[in-house]
Structures are given as C-alpha cells and as structure tokens.
C-alpha cells in the first residue's frame, strides 16, 4: 500500500483544463497527468483511510479498484452532454461497495472540496424506518443531533421535502417534522483546497468521520432492527 502524500500540485489546474476542453482527445493526451495528479493519489487516500478507519473501529472500508467514481459522466439520459466530471470522488462503505448505506464520501473538484458521512437516497423501506424511528424514539434522534452539534456538525437539509410525508402528519414538534421531511441524513465537512496537497488531509478526514460517528451509529441501529424484523 502506498501512503497518501497529497494530491498533485496540478490537480485542480488539470480539472480546470479538462472542463474547458471536455474532449476525449484532450483527455487521452493528458491521461498520464490525470493519473499522477488525481487518480493515483485518490486511490492512495482510499487505501490509507481504510487502514485508519479500521484502527478507529469506524466500520468503513474501500479499495482503489472499487471505491473511485469514474471521471467520465453518464450522459445517456442527461441534458448536459459534457463527457467529463468537474471533480474526482470516492466512497468508503461498510462492505467496500457503492451499493450500501452509511458511507464516507470524498469530493475534490472545481465546485469545492468536501467530505460527507451520509445515508444518501436510502431505499424506500430504510427511509421509512428512519422516519418511524424519529417519530417513535425522538429522544434517541435528539441525542444523536445533540452529539453531532457538540462535535461541530449538523444534519444537512439539502433536498428536503416541502411537505410532511403521508402518515406523519400528526407529528408536530418542529425539529422532528424537519427531520422527517429529509430525503437524506448527512453531515458535511468543507475541505480547504489548499490543504489537499499533503498527508495532513488524512488526519483531517479521520477527525471528521469520528465526529460524525453518532450519525453512523444511529442509522446502523435502525438497519439492524430492520434485519431482525
């Protein structure tokens, strides 16, 4: 395993140039630079975080083959037909795949650099169970939110529903209503782009994920209850 030593100095300039050209020919001509400055360091970061997360007992892992998202965009059903993303990204998850919930996500791009811990777009049964858990055990949910707040984090309200979903109209506490309207349960950490070029990024990301652990634990308890039922 190669330890993560930072993204290359030309990482962001490469993404800017790729976004300007949006050309397969240009990308193939500059593929070595992409691999050297962005893809290989991202693989090193995934491997390093997998080891560190294991040591911390976080239950999140990945590898450089499965965890990295492609730089190519899927444009089959998109109005925007530009072939390349403006970022690189990767996921570490409980089983190392991209198909499960309760994940760590890293995003290095032109629209910003950030990390997230999330239950993102959970399938209908899990999302319903999470909403039921908020309704049925509000104290557990509030304890989780309080623990996150103590750790300097708060749940994202991104993409929340405007109205309360059917079956929860009787819930009246404002904080619970807002939570039940969520389509995702996620916390985010903004990364200073100047800080992506050195190994200290690893410590920053481990610290963030440890602070986000109350959210992971809350969601995993709900998943465990579904599995038992």
Secondary structure, DSSP 8 states (H G I E B T S, - for coil): --------TTHHHHHHHHHHH--HHHHHHTHHHHIIIIIHHHHHHHHHHHHHHHHTT---B--TTTSB--SB---TT-S---SB-SEEEEEEBSSSSSSSSSEEEEEEETTEEEEEEEE-S--HHHHHHHHHHHHH-HHHHHHHHHHHHHTT-----TT--SS--TT-TT---HHHHHHHT-S-EEEEEEE-GGGTTSTHHHHHHHHHHHHTHHHHHHHHHHHHHHHH-
